[in-house]
């Protein structure tokens, strides 16, 4: 009989990685109130790449399927190019340096750096004026602000992501949905991912020292923090479009499946010492950014931001240490990470 994992239980809320490890060692999947949770690397990878599973319907790109998804994805991809992301690298560093220069000796990393960096950098990349950043990344007012900005770009195009998206063959609803999702979800993801990274380095301070001493470790550090502490624990739910068989288990059409990438990323069958953050050890590619047709559109930008920010902070704050308890969001939230992270910088 398949075990049941209580996602609302105290143990999971207190230490989700420990609970996932125990469940993963017992079996490759487990029942939950949210659907069948797939826990091991190979099976999670299979779920992410399966054409027989779709994401749950919503207005954003991730909720589209088939030809409709391919059309919108192609249009977004033509604007969201690797060249545009790479050209933004120096701007990312500028935003980080500006924030670092304004900090005192004791800060809440989430409120004083991660949140303003995530909002400021993403808005610059997209083309949102500074005075509209907070509104544009708000779930309550983002849609209205984005609609006005898109109208402006239609009248007067400039060299930014918004203007590039307007030039694509997308409907007004698709455009708004795509940009709002990018701004709201993207800023929250970066905020939590940066905060989770710093929390991880506090747990493994020697790794912080190594990164401060050797900036050539930036790329490895970015991948390792995303593997070790991803900003989404349970993954984006999938729905079976038809009866499917996964590792000998039949999942009926309509079944809800959770590809738990946070668990897959710590599968001891794939990663040596998976519960240790180590930026010096070559790793198998993690699954945090997904796979298949729903591979994260913003993965390149996230990598650039982590590669630019983390070494800067490690050099600027070699004596960083915890200055209080870390508070975390619920592990069942769409985006997971510290909500308060008090640190001393020297």
N, C-alpha and C positions, 0 to 999 in steps of 0.2 A: 504493500500500500504506500502510495506517495505521501511524503511528509507535508505538513502545512507550516508555512512561515508567516508569523503574525507581524505584519509590517507596522502595526500600531502599538506593538508591545514595547515595554520599557527597555528591554535588552536591545532591540533593533534601533530604537531612537537614541540610546546612549552610546552604543558602539556598533554601528551597522556593518563595518568591515569584519569584525570578529564573528558576528552572526552569519554573515554571508560565507565566511571561510568554513565554518562548521557545516553549514548546509551544503556547500560545494564539495567538501570532502566526502559527504555521505552519498550524494547523487548529483547528476548533471542538471536536474531540474527539480522544482518544488512548487506546490500549489500555494497561491496567495489570494487575498480578497480582490486583487487587481488582475488576476489571471495567472497563467503558468509562467513562472520565472525561470528563465534559462540561465545557468550559472557558470558553465565551463567554457573555455575559450573556443574550442572547435565548434560547439553547438551554437554559441552566440554568433560566431562568424557566419555560420550557415543561415541563421535567422536573418541577419543583416543583408545577406546577398540573395535571399530567396525572392523570386518573382511571385510566389504563391501567397505572400504576406504583404499586406498594405498597411500604411500608417493610418491612424484614426482620422476621420474626416474633420477638417477645419478649413479656415479661409487661407491659411498660409501655404507656402510651397510644399512643406513636408506632408501636408494632408492630401495632395493631389496624387493621381495614379495614372499609369498608362500614357497614352499619347498626350493628354492634357499636361501631365507633369513634365514630359520631355520638352514640350513647346515652351513652357514657362521657364524651365531650368536652362534651356539653351539661351533664351533671351537674357535671363539674369546673368548667366555665365559670360556672355559677351561684354557686359558692363563690369562684372566683378572679376577682372583679369588678374593673372599673376603679376603682370607688369605694373598694373595700377597698385597692387598691394606692395610690391617691392619699392616702388617710388615713394610710398608712404612711410618707409622705414625711418628716415631721418626725422620726419614730423612726429612719429611715435616717441622717439627719444627726446625731442623738444618738449612735448607735453609732460613726460616723466620728469625731466630735469627741472622744469618750472615748478612742479608740485613739490619735489624734494627740497628745493631751495626755500620754500615757504613753511617748512615744518619745524617744530620745536624738538625737544629731546624725548618727549613722551607723547605718543599718539595712539589713537584707535586706527589701525591700519585700514579697516574697512571704510570708515567715514572720512578719514583724512587723506587717503591716497587711492585705494582701490575703486571706490565709487566715482570720485571726480575724474580719475584717469579714464575709467571705462566709458563714462559719458562723454567726456571731452574729446578723447581720441576718436571714438566712433563717429561722433557728429562731424568732426573735421573730415574724416574719410568720406562720409556720405555727402556732405555739403550742407549741413544744418548750421545756421548762424549761432554764435555762442549764446546770445541772449534767448534763444529758443530751445537750447539743449535739454533742459530739465523737462519742459513741456513735451518735447518730441519723444522723449524716452519714457514718458508716463503712460501707463495703460489707460488712464482716464481721458487724457487729452491728446495722445499721440496721433490718432487718426485725423483729427481736425487740423492739427499743425501740418502734418504730412500732406494733406489735401491741398492746403494753401501753398506750400512750397512747390508741389508738382505743377500747380497752375502757373506759378511764377516762372518755372523752368520752361514750360511750354511757350510762354511769351518771350522770355529772354534766356536762352540756353547759356550755360557757362561750362567750364572744364571741371565737372565734378560727377560723382556717381549718379546723383539724381537726374542730371541732364542726360546721361548715357542711358538710364533706364527709360526715360520718357521717349527716347528715340527707338526703343524696341517695340515689337508687335504685341503689347500687353494691354488688356482692358483697364479702365480706371479702377475697377474693383481689385483686379490682380495687382496693379501697381501699388495701390494703397496697402493692401494686405502684405505684400512682399516687403515694402519699406518699413511699415510699422513693426512687423515681426523682426526685421533686422535690427531696428533701433531699440525696441523694448527688450526682446529676448537676448539680443546680442550684448547689450550693455550689462544686463544682469549676469549673463554667462561669464563675461570677462571679469566683472567685479568678483564673483564667487571663485573663479579659477585662480585669479591672482591671490586672493585671500587664502584659499586652500594651499596654494604653493608656499606662501610665507609660513602658514601654520605647520606645513611639513618640514620646512627648513628649521623651524624652531625645535622640532622633534629630533632632527638630525643636524646639529649645528656645524659639524665638521664639513658637511657638504656645502654649507653656506660659505665657509672659509675657502674651500676649494674654488668655488665659483668666483668669489671676490679676487682670488689670486690669479685666475686663469680664465679670461673671457672666451677662449676658444671652446670652453665647455658649455657655452650658451645654448647651442642647438640641442645637445644631449640633455641639458637641464630642462629645457622647454618640454621635450618629449617625456622625460621622467616624471615631472610634476603632474602632467596631464594623465599619465598612466596611474600614478600612485594615488592621486586625489582628484578625480574628475569632478566637474561641476554638475554632473547628472549621474545619480547613483543607479536608478532603475532602468534607464534607457527609454527611448520613445516607444510606446506600446505599438504592437502590430496586431492586425486582425487577419485570420486565415480566410482567404478568398475561396478556398476549396478544402476538402479533406487533405491533410498533408501528413507524411510520416517523417518524424525527426528522431534519428537514433533508435528506431524500433518502436517508437510511441506514436500512435495515431492521434492527431489533433483535428477534431471535426471542423468543418467550415463554420466560420463565425467565432471560433475560439480567440481569446485575447492572450497574446504572448508578450512577455517582457524580456527583451534581450538585455540582461543586466551586465552592461559593459564594465562597471566598476568591479564586479566579481570576476569577469573574464580576465581583466587586466592584472589580477592577482592569482591566477591559476598557476600553482606550483609545477604543473606538468609542462608549462611553457616558459615561465619566468623563474630564474634562480632567486632565492631569498626575496619573494614577491612582496613581503610586508616591510621591506627596508627600502628607503629612498637612497638611491646610489646613482649619481650622475656620471660615474666613471666606467660603469659596466655596460657593454653593448647589450641591447635588448631586442627581442622580437617586437615588431610593430604592434602598438596597442590598438584597441578598438574604440577609443573614446569618441573619435570623430565619425563613427558609424561605418557604413559600407554600402555597396551596391548603388542604386539610383538615388538614395537619400544621403549619400556621403555629405558631410557638413560643407555647405557653400562657403562658410567663413573660416574654414580650417587654416587656410594660408595666412589670413589676417591675424588669427589667434596666435599662430606660431611666431609671426614677426613681432607681435606685441610682447610675448613672453621672452623671446630672444633679446629684445632691446631693453626691456624693463628689469628683468631679474638680475643681470650682471651689474647694471647701474646701481641698483639698491644694495647689492652685496658689496660693491666697492664703497658706496657712501655710508653704509651702516655695518661695518665689520663687527661691531660689538653688539649687534641686535640681540635682544633677549625678551622673553615674555614679561609682562608687567601686570598680570591679572589673568582671570579665567577667560578662555575662548568660549563664545556662545555660537551655537550652530543652528541653522534652519532645520526644519524637519527633513529627514532622509526621503520622505515620500513626495516632497515638493518637486516641481518640474526642474528647478535649479537648486543645487545644494552647495552649501559652504558656510563659512563663518559669517555671522551677522554682527559680531563685535570681536575685535582682535587687538587688545591693548598690548603695546610693545614699548620698550625703551630702546633708543637708537644708538646709545653709546655707553 
